[in-house]
Amino acid sequence: GSPNAVDPVLLGDRVFISSSETDSRGAVLDISGDEPELVWENQEMANHFSSCVCIDGYLYGVDGDYNLDIRKCTLRCVNAESGELMWKEPTGGASLTAADGKLIVLTTKGSLQIAEATPEAYAEICSCQLPAETGIPWWWTPPVLCGGRIYCRNQNGDLVCVDVGN
C-alpha cells in the first residue's frame, strides 16, 4: 500500500489521529495523563492525504482512501468531542486549509471551493475551476492563503494564484 500522509491534529489535551489504510478509522485520544486514553474511535473520518482542520470543536477533512476509489472521497464535518458525523459532501479527493471561519478546499481535479466552516451543513460560498497548463494534472498540495491570495500548486509544479482580497 501507499503511506498515509496525514498529521495528527492537536485538540488541547487531546489529539485526533486517522488512517484510511486497512481498517479505515479516526480516533481522539486524551493525552493529558501518563498513558493515552481512547475518547472515541469510528469510521466517520479516515484521512488519507490531507490532514483535518479543527474549528470551534469540529473536525473538517476529507474521508476516504485515494487508492481504492478517489471519486468516493467526501469532505466531512465531525464533532471532535463525540465523533458524530455532522455532514458529508461528495468532493472526490481533496485537500483543505481554513481561515476566518471558512474552509478553502482544493480537489485533486482542480476545483477550488470556499465554504463556511459550519456543522449545520456544507455551505459553499463560491468556487472556480483552476486552469490546467499541461494536460490533466493532479492538485495534491493543500491551498495556501497569504495576503488575500490563494496559491495552488499541482503535481507538474504549475502554480496558480487566485486573488480573493476585498
C-alpha positions, 0 to 999 in steps of 0.5 A: 500500500501507499503511506498515509500522509496525514498529521495528527491534529492537536485538540488541547489535551487531546489529539485526533489521529486517522488512517484510511489504510486497512481498517479505515478509522479516526480516533481522539485520544486524551493525552493529558495523563501518563498513558493515552486514553481512547475518547472515541474511535469510528469510521466517520473520518479516515484521512488519507492525504490531507490532514483535518482542520479543527474549528470551534470543536469540529473536525473538517477533512476529507474521508476516504482512501485515494487508492481504492476509489478517489471519486468516493472521497467526501469532505466531512464535518465531525464533532471532535468531542463525540465523533458524530458525523455532522455532514458529508459532501461528495468532493472526490479527493481533496485537500483543505486549509481554513481561515476566518471561519471558512474552509478553502478546499482544493480537489485533486481535479482542480476545483477550488471551493470556499465554504463556511466552516459550519456543522449545520451543513456544507455551505459553499460560498463560491468556487472556480475551476483552476486552469490546467497548463499541461494536460490533466494534472493532479492538485495534491498540495493543500491551498495556501492563503497569504495576503488575500491570495490563494496559491495552488500548486499541482503535481507538474509544479504549475502554480496558480494564484487566485486573488480573493482580497476585498 
